[in-house]
Amino acid sequence: MSCDDLKWRKSSYSDLSDNDCVEICVDGAAILIRDSKNPAGPVLRVNAEVWSTFIDAVRRGRLRPPAQDPGDGRRGAATGNRSDDRKPAN
C-alpha cells in the first residue's frame, strides 16, 4: 500500500491554515509520520509501542523544546550544536 492510499491526519493542535505540522497514519502495527509541508517526502515508520511511549512522554511534559540559542536564532538540539562543542572565540 502506498502512502497516497492511506488516511493521514494532522495534530489537533494545528490550525487549518498552518502547514508547520506533522501528519500521522496508522498502517497495521506501524505508525507513519511525515511533514505536512512535504507529503511526498520521507516517511518515518515506528511501531505502535514506540509511538505510545512518545505520546505519553509528551502528555506528561517529559519532553521540552531545546533552549533557544541566542547566537544564531536556531535551536541548539535541532542543529546538533551543544554549548560544550563550541570553541572559545579568539
C-alpha positions as MATLAB code, in Angstrom:
seq = 'MSCDDLKWRKSSYSDLSDNDCVEICVDGAAILIRDSKNPAGPVLRVNAEVWSTFIDAVRRGRLRPPAQDPGDGRRGAATGNRSDDRKPAN';
ca = [
       0.000    0.000    0.000;
       1.424    3.410   -0.909;
       1.324    6.434    1.384;
      -1.148    8.066   -1.014;
      -3.665    5.316   -0.289;
      -3.512    5.822    3.470;
      -5.594    8.160    5.623;
      -3.296   10.809    7.100;
      -4.301   13.157    9.910;
      -2.815   16.307   11.388;
      -2.392   17.117   15.029;
      -5.465   18.589   16.697;
      -3.154   21.407   17.843;
      -2.589   22.526   14.254;
      -4.933   25.173   12.905;
      -6.288   24.746    9.393;
      -4.122   27.471    7.819;
      -0.850   26.279    9.362;
       1.193   23.692    7.476;
       4.011   23.590   10.047;
       2.912   20.293   11.444;
       3.411   16.578   11.172;
       0.815   14.132    9.959;
       0.406   10.581   11.169;
      -1.168    7.489    9.728;
      -1.803    4.057   11.206;
      -0.735    1.267    8.867;
      -1.306   -2.035   10.647;
       1.057   -2.226   13.631;
       3.109    0.740   12.403;
       2.665    4.469   12.815;
       3.818    6.549    9.844;
       4.900   10.155   10.362;
       5.527   12.806    7.696;
       5.945   16.543    7.293;
       2.640   18.134    6.271;
       4.520   20.671    4.110;
       6.089   17.842    2.112;
       3.620   14.963    1.850;
       5.635   13.344   -0.960;
       8.799   13.478    1.152;
      10.292   10.928    3.522;
       8.119    8.989    5.953;
       9.249    7.876    9.399;
       7.886    4.476   10.465;
       7.744    3.459   14.141;
       5.948    0.620   15.876;
       2.860    1.359   17.955;
       4.686    0.772   21.256;
       7.347    3.377   20.434;
       4.661    5.861   19.356;
       2.652    5.262   22.534;
       5.747    5.852   24.680;
       6.489    9.086   22.809;
       2.908   10.392   23.163;
       2.868    9.501   26.865;
       6.117   11.434   27.417;
       4.689   14.479   25.604;
       1.469   14.403   27.612;
       3.356   14.127   30.907;
       5.590   17.075   29.993;
       8.741   14.953   29.907;
       9.785   16.383   26.547;
      10.637   20.041   26.321;
      11.791   22.079   23.342;
      15.532   22.779   23.410;
      16.622   26.147   24.756;
      16.834   28.922   22.191;
      20.405   29.604   21.052;
      20.847   33.398   21.138;
      23.819   33.203   18.750;
      22.081   32.252   15.525;
      18.379   32.062   16.359;
      18.210   28.324   15.717;
      17.507   25.782   18.399;
      20.673   24.079   19.635;
      19.483   20.469   19.659;
      17.913   20.728   16.216;
      21.185   21.866   14.664;
      23.387   19.485   16.612;
      25.110   22.374   18.395;
      25.835   21.923   22.057;
      27.497   24.514   24.237;
      30.352   22.129   25.084;
      31.072   21.652   21.340;
      31.840   25.308   20.748;
      35.379   26.590   20.605;
      36.205   29.740   22.559;
      36.458   32.918   20.492;
      39.990   34.220   19.915;
];
